[in-house]
Amino acid sequence: MFDNAEYGRALDEFLINMESVTDERSDAIALALGPICNVLGIGRVGVCFYENTIQERESEVKETLLYETEVYNDACIYTQREDTMDTCIAVYSVNGTCENHGWDEVILSKIKVLLKILYSFHGRIRTMRIASEMLYKDHELEVYNLNYFVKVANYLIDKKEIGKYCACRFNLKGFSSVNDRVGRRNGTLAMKKFVKGLQLNIEDDDIICRVGGDNFIMLFNKTRLDDVKLYLAGQDVYLIEEDENVYISASTGFYMIDEDCDNATDIMDSISMAAKVAKNSAETAYTAFFDSQLLEQSKKNRYIEEIFVDAMANEEFKVFYQPKVDLKDYLMVGAEALCRWFHDGKIVSPGDFIPVLERSQAICQLDFYMLDHVCKDIRRWIDTGKQAVKVSVNLSRKHLGNSRILEDILDIIDRNNVPHEYIEIELTETTMDLHFDILKQLVTGLRNNGISTSVDDFGTGYSSLNLLREAPWSVLKIDRSYLPDGKNYDEKRMAMLKHLIALSADMGFECIVEGVETVEQLKLIKRNNCFLAQGFYFDKPLAVEEFETRLMYIET
C-alpha cells in the first residue's frame, strides 16, 4: 500500500534541496531526487534538452543523466515531454527499479507531478543562466565582460587571494586598419582567434574580459606574466577564408595587485592609468606597469577631481590673456584666453589638471566658465571705454558629444551682451578624426552667427585637409613645432611651414603662428608672408589687470 506520509516527507525534502541547485546538470539533482525516487520505485531519470522543435526533430542530443541506481529495469519506462513558450523543450525518461515492472495510476500520477516540478526547476535554472550570460558575457567574442571582471575581483578580494593575481588592460594596436583590409566580419574573427590564443597562455580560473571595441582587461595568476607579455607583444592570426595572416599586437598596462587591495575600482584605475602610459610608450614595447609613481599620479588626479567643483565655485580659475600681434606694425590685434588655476596660494600647472578634466565632462564645465569670464571682461572693456580686441577661447573635443553646443555657446555670449565679432572659438585639429559632421556643423553655425573659428595646433595630429576644405574656418593656427628650435636645421620642417602658410592664404584663412620666441623665428614667418603671431617674444600670458594696460596702447 502506498505510504502518502513517506511520500510527503520525500517530496518536501526534494523541494528544499532543489532550491540550492543552480546548474541543470548538477550532481546535486541526483542527491535531491534520491529519497523521492526510492518512494516512487524509480531507478533512473534522464532528460534531453532541446532549444526548439526543429532541434528536437532533426538533431541528436546527448541525454543528461539526472539520477541512476546501480540496477534498473530497461523494460519499465515512462517518458514525458515538457515545453513552454519562453523556455526550452525537455523530454524526460523514467525507468523503474529492477524489482518494479510498472506503476499503478496513483504512483504514475505522482511521477508526472514530479517531472513537472523538475521541469519548473530546470526552467528557473535556465532563466538564471541566460540572465547571468546577458549580464556577464560578451556574445560577439564569447568572452566575459567588465561586470564579470568586477565580480571575480571582488570575490578574490573577499577571499584574501587577490595578491596572487596580476591585472592588465590592453588595446589592439591599429585594429581599424585590420578591419579596413579584411572587412569587419573577418576582423572580428581575427580578434576572436587572437583572444582564444591568449586564453591558452593562462590558467582555467584566469579571465579575459572585453571592455568594448578592441579594448580588453585580464585577471591572471602572476606566474603567467611572462607568457601573457610575450603573447600580447604580437601574433600572426591566420584567416582561412582570406588565406592570409593578420598580425595583431597590443599596448598593455599591467598591475601586480597588492595583497591589501580592497576594491575592484582601484584595480581598474591602476590598469587604466598604466594602459594610457603604455599606449604612448613605443620605447618600452608598448607596455607599462603601475608603480609608486603612477600611484602618486593617481592620487593627484583624484584630488583634482574631488576639489574641482568647489574650485569653480570659489573662482580659483583665472583668465590670462596672451596677446596676438600684427607683424606689420607690431600692434596687438587680439589675444588667446588661457586658464590658470590658483589653489592654496600656488599655481596648478595646466599640464596637471587639463588632462584629468579631459577624462570627463568636467572640461566642458571649465570651457564654459572660461568663455563666460572672457565675455564679462570684454563687456567691461567696452563699457569703460577701452578698445576691446577679439579673444579666442579653446573648446575641448568633449563638446562634440553635445548636440546643443552651438546654442550653449551663443547663450553665454548673448547673455553677456558681447558683440559676436569679439569672440573666436579655437578647436584643436586632433578632433578632426572624430565627429566630423558635428564639427563641420558647429563651425558653419558659428560662422553664420558672425563668430570666428580657428584650427588650433594645426599639424600636431592627423590633419584632415578635407575638413579644411569643407568647413568655413576663419583662422589656421600653426603649431610651434614647425618653427626652428635653433639646434638643428630641418629642411622638411621649413618646407611644411612655408606651404602651410601659403595654403592658408590660398584658402582665404587668416594664418597665425604660435610659440614665437626668437627674432630668427619672427623673421622666418614674415619672410614666408605670415604677419600674425603670438609667443613669449612678445608677451607671456598676462593677468587681466596687466593685459588691460596693453589695451590702452591700441590705436582707435
VENSULKA-V500876 format. One record per residue. RES is the residue in one letter. SS is DSSP state (H for helix, E for strand, C for the rest). OMEGA is omega in radians with two decimals (NA if undefined). Layout:
res: <RES	RES>
ss: <SS	SS>
omega: <OMEGA	OMEGA>
This chain:
res: <M	F	D	N	A	E	Y	G	R	A	L	D	E	F	L	I	N	M	E	S	V	T	D	E	R	S	D	A	I	A	L	A	L	G	P	I	C	N	V	L	G	I	G	R	V	G	V	C	F	Y	E	N	T	I	Q	E	R	E	S	E	V	K	E	T	L	L	Y	E	T	E	V	Y	N	D	A	C	I	Y	T	Q	R	E	D	T	M	D	T	C	I	A	V	Y	S	V	N	G	T	C	E	N	H	G	W	D	E	V	I	L	S	K	I	K	V	L	L	K	I	L	Y	S	F	H	G	R	I	R	T	M	R	I	A	S	E	M	L	Y	K	D	H	E	L	E	V	Y	N	L	N	Y	F	V	K	V	A	N	Y	L	I	D	K	K	E	I	G	K	Y	C	A	C	R	F	N	L	K	G	F	S	S	V	N	D	R	V	G	R	R	N	G	T	L	A	M	K	K	F	V	K	G	L	Q	L	N	I	E	D	D	D	I	I	C	R	V	G	G	D	N	F	I	M	L	F	N	K	T	R	L	D	D	V	K	L	Y	L	A	G	Q	D	V	Y	L	I	E	E	D	E	N	V	Y	I	S	A	S	T	G	F	Y	M	I	D	E	D	C	D	N	A	T	D	I	M	D	S	I	S	M	A	A	K	V	A	K	N	S	A	E	T	A	Y	T	A	F	F	D	S	Q	L	L	E	Q	S	K	K	N	R	Y	I	E	E	I	F	V	D	A	M	A	N	E	E	F	K	V	F	Y	Q	P	K	V	D	L	K	D	Y	L	M	V	G	A	E	A	L	C	R	W	F	H	D	G	K	I	V	S	P	G	D	F	I	P	V	L	E	R	S	Q	A	I	C	Q	L	D	F	Y	M	L	D	H	V	C	K	D	I	R	R	W	I	D	T	G	K	Q	A	V	K	V	S	V	N	L	S	R	K	H	L	G	N	S	R	I	L	E	D	I	L	D	I	I	D	R	N	N	V	P	H	E	Y	I	E	I	E	L	T	E	T	T	M	D	L	H	F	D	I	L	K	Q	L	V	T	G	L	R	N	N	G	I	S	T	S	V	D	D	F	G	T	G	Y	S	S	L	N	L	L	R	E	A	P	W	S	V	L	K	I	D	R	S	Y	L	P	D	G	K	N	Y	D	E	K	R	M	A	M	L	K	H	L	I	A	L	S	A	D	M	G	F	E	C	I	V	E	G	V	E	T	V	E	Q	L	K	L	I	K	R	N	N	C	F	L	A	Q	G	F	Y	F	D	K	P	L	A	V	E	E	F	E	T	R	L	M	Y	I	E	T>
ss: <C	C	C	H	H	H	H	H	H	H	H	H	H	H	H	H	H	H	C	C	C	C	C	C	C	C	C	H	H	H	H	H	H	H	H	H	H	H	H	H	C	E	E	E	E	E	E	E	E	E	C	C	H	H	H	H	H	H	C	C	C	C	C	E	E	E	E	E	C	C	C	E	E	E	E	E	E	E	E	E	E	E	C	C	C	C	C	C	E	E	E	E	E	E	E	E	E	C	C	C	C	C	C	C	H	H	H	H	H	H	H	H	H	H	H	H	H	H	H	H	H	H	H	H	H	H	H	H	H	H	H	H	H	H	H	H	E	E	C	C	C	C	E	E	E	H	H	H	H	H	H	H	H	H	H	H	H	H	C	C	C	H	H	H	E	E	E	E	E	E	E	E	C	C	H	H	H	H	H	H	H	H	C	H	H	H	H	H	H	H	H	H	H	H	H	H	H	H	H	C	C	C	C	C	C	C	E	E	E	E	E	E	C	C	E	E	E	E	E	E	E	H	H	H	H	H	H	H	H	H	H	H	C	C	E	E	E	E	E	C	C	C	C	E	E	E	E	E	C	E	E	E	E	E	E	E	C	C	C	C	C	C	C	H	H	H	H	H	H	H	H	H	H	H	H	H	H	H	H	C	C	H	H	H	C	C	E	E	E	C	C	H	H	H	H	H	H	H	H	H	H	H	H	H	H	H	H	H	H	H	H	H	H	C	C	C	E	E	E	E	E	E	E	E	E	E	C	C	C	C	E	E	E	E	E	E	E	E	E	E	E	E	E	C	C	E	E	E	C	H	H	H	H	H	H	H	H	C	C	C	C	H	H	H	H	H	H	H	H	H	H	H	H	H	H	H	H	H	H	H	H	H	H	C	C	C	C	C	C	E	E	E	E	E	E	C	H	H	H	H	H	C	C	C	H	H	H	H	H	H	H	H	H	H	H	C	C	C	C	H	H	H	E	E	E	E	E	E	H	H	H	H	H	C	C	H	H	H	H	H	H	H	H	H	H	H	H	H	C	C	C	E	E	E	E	E	E	E	C	C	C	C	C	C	H	H	H	H	H	H	C	C	C	C	E	E	E	E	C	H	H	H	C	C	C	C	C	C	C	C	H	H	H	H	H	H	H	H	H	H	H	H	H	H	H	H	C	C	C	E	E	E	E	E	C	C	C	C	H	H	H	H	H	H	H	H	H	C	C	C	C	E	E	E	C	C	C	C	C	C	C	E	E	H	H	H	H	H	H	H	H	C	C	C	C	C>
omega: <-3.07	-3.09	-3.11	-3.14	3.11	3.09	-3.12	3.12	-3.13	3.13	3.10	-3.14	3.11	-3.11	-3.14	-3.10	-3.12	-3.14	-3.09	-3.12	-3.12	-3.13	-3.06	3.09	-3.07	3.06	3.14	3.11	3.12	3.11	3.13	-3.09	-3.02	-3.07	-3.07	3.07	3.10	3.13	-3.04	3.12	-3.14	3.14	-3.09	3.05	3.07	-3.13	2.98	3.11	3.11	3.13	-3.10	-3.09	3.13	3.11	3.13	-3.07	-2.95	-3.01	3.01	-3.14	-3.13	-3.13	3.04	-3.13	-3.12	-3.10	3.14	2.99	-3.10	-3.14	3.09	-3.03	3.12	-3.07	3.13	-3.04	3.07	3.10	-3.13	-3.14	3.13	3.02	3.04	-3.10	-2.96	3.09	-3.02	3.06	3.09	3.08	-3.08	3.06	-3.10	3.07	3.08	3.05	-3.08	-3.12	-3.02	3.14	3.12	-3.13	3.04	-3.05	-3.13	-3.12	-3.13	3.11	3.13	3.05	3.11	3.11	3.13	-3.12	3.08	3.08	3.13	3.13	3.11	3.07	3.10	3.10	3.10	3.14	3.14	3.12	3.10	-3.13	3.12	3.12	3.13	3.13	3.11	-3.11	-2.95	-3.05	2.91	-2.98	-3.13	-3.11	-3.14	3.04	3.11	3.11	-3.07	3.14	-3.13	3.09	-3.13	-3.13	-3.11	3.14	3.13	3.09	-3.13	3.07	3.13	-3.14	-3.11	-3.12	-3.04	-3.12	3.10	-2.94	2.97	3.06	3.05	3.02	-3.13	3.13	3.13	-3.01	3.04	-3.05	3.09	3.12	3.06	3.10	3.13	-3.04	-3.04	-3.12	-3.05	-3.12	3.12	3.07	3.09	3.11	3.12	3.11	-3.13	3.13	3.12	-3.13	3.12	3.07	3.10	-3.14	3.12	-3.11	3.12	-3.10	-3.05	-3.10	3.11	-3.04	2.98	-3.09	3.11	3.10	-3.13	3.13	3.12	3.13	-3.06	2.98	-3.10	3.00	-3.04	-3.14	-3.08	3.14	-3.11	-3.04	-3.10	3.13	-3.14	3.13	-3.12	-3.11	-3.08	3.09	3.06	3.14	2.99	3.09	-3.07	3.09	-3.05	-3.07	-3.12	-3.12	3.11	3.09	3.03	-3.13	-3.12	3.04	-3.04	2.90	-2.90	3.01	-3.09	3.02	3.03	-2.90	3.09	3.14	-3.08	3.07	-3.02	3.04	-3.08	-3.13	3.11	3.11	3.13	3.13	-3.08	-3.10	3.11	3.12	3.11	3.14	3.12	3.08	-3.11	-3.08	-3.12	-3.03	3.13	-3.09	3.09	3.11	3.07	3.01	3.09	3.12	3.06	-3.11	-3.08	3.13	3.10	3.10	3.12	3.11	3.11	3.12	3.11	3.14	3.13	-3.14	3.12	3.13	-3.09	-3.04	-3.02	-3.07	3.13	3.12	3.08	-3.11	-3.13	3.11	3.10	3.11	-3.10	3.08	2.99	-3.06	3.04	-3.07	2.96	-2.96	3.01	-3.05	3.09	3.13	3.10	3.04	3.09	-3.12	-3.14	-3.13	2.99	3.10	3.14	-3.06	3.03	-3.08	3.11	-3.10	-3.13	3.07	-3.14	3.06	3.06	-3.10	3.07	3.11	3.11	-3.04	-3.12	3.13	3.13	-3.14	3.11	-3.12	-3.13	3.11	3.12	-3.13	3.11	3.08	-3.14	3.12	3.14	3.06	-3.13	-3.14	3.14	-3.12	3.06	3.13	3.10	3.11	-3.13	3.12	3.13	3.12	3.14	-3.08	-3.12	3.04	3.09	3.11	-3.12	3.09	3.09	-3.14	3.11	-3.11	-3.11	3.01	3.10	3.05	3.14	-3.12	-3.05	3.02	-3.12	-3.09	-3.12	-3.04	3.14	3.14	-3.13	3.12	-3.12	-3.14	3.14	-3.11	-3.08	3.09	3.11	3.10	3.14	3.06	-3.02	-3.09	-3.14	-3.11	3.00	3.13	3.13	3.10	-3.10	-3.05	3.06	3.06	-2.95	3.11	-3.11	3.02	-3.05	-3.08	3.14	3.13	3.12	3.12	-3.14	-3.14	3.13	3.14	3.11	3.13	-3.14	3.11	3.04	-3.13	-3.13	3.04	3.12	3.02	-3.06	3.06	-3.06	3.12	-3.12	-3.14	3.11	-2.99	3.11	3.11	3.10	3.12	3.07	-3.11	-2.98	-3.09	-3.06	3.11	3.08	-3.00	2.98	-3.08	-3.04	-3.08	-3.11	-3.09	3.11	3.11	3.09	-3.10	3.11	-3.13	-3.11	3.09	-3.08	-3.09	-3.14	-3.14	3.13	-3.14	3.14	3.10	-3.14	-3.05	3.07	3.09	3.13	3.11	3.14	-3.13	-3.11	-3.12	3.06	3.10	2.82	3.13	3.10	3.10	3.13	3.09	3.12	-3.05	-3.09	3.13	3.11	3.10	3.12	-3.13	-3.11	-3.07	3.07	3.14	3.13	3.01	2.94	-3.02	3.00	-3.11	2.97	-3.13	-3.08	3.09	-3.13	-3.10	2.93	3.03	-3.00	3.00	-3.00	-3.13	-3.14	3.13	-3.12	3.08	3.11	-3.11	-3.10	-3.10	3.12	3.13	3.12	NA>
